[in-house]
Amino acid sequence: MADKWADYLISQVQYNQAETHIVKVLSHNDNGDSVSGGTELTRSTVIIRLGEGSTFVTITKNLEGKWARGAQVRAVTIGGEKYIRTDADSIKRDNLGSLPRF
């Protein structure tokens, strides 16, 4: 990492049993040249921080064991409810791609 990708980086996700809503994510601070240890954030905390202007990006480990930048995370409103998504679909569910589960 050389440049800062976002305020927060999400490396893992936990969904509810129906797989429609995120329960919590493993979030890291983006320090520009390094990634902090992970902290669990609830779905509502992520939505609040996005609403306040904070930026989130997904991250995964590459074959060399280094962090690789993923997709931008945003809150979208569908049918009056907010969802956390990395894509532009209008499906009523949270979606952070294929991040590892915890």
C-alpha positions, 0 to 999 in steps of 0.5 A: 500500500502506498496511497490511502484507499479509504477511511475504513477497509472491510476484510470480513463480513457476517450476515444474518441467517437469511443472508439479507442483512449484514450483522457486522463487518471486520473493519480496519483503519487505512493508515496510508502505508499500512492497515490497522488490526481489525475491529468489529463494526455493526451494520448500523455503525457502517451506515451512520459513518457512510452517511457522515461522509466516511469512505469504505472499501473492501480488501482481501489478501492476495497470493503474496499475503498483502492487502489488495484493494476491492470495491467501494462500499456505499449505502443505498436506499431501496424501498425506503430501507438502507442497504450496504452494497458494493454494486449498483443492483437494486436487490433488497439485501446487503452485498459486499461481494465475496468477502470471507465470512466470520 
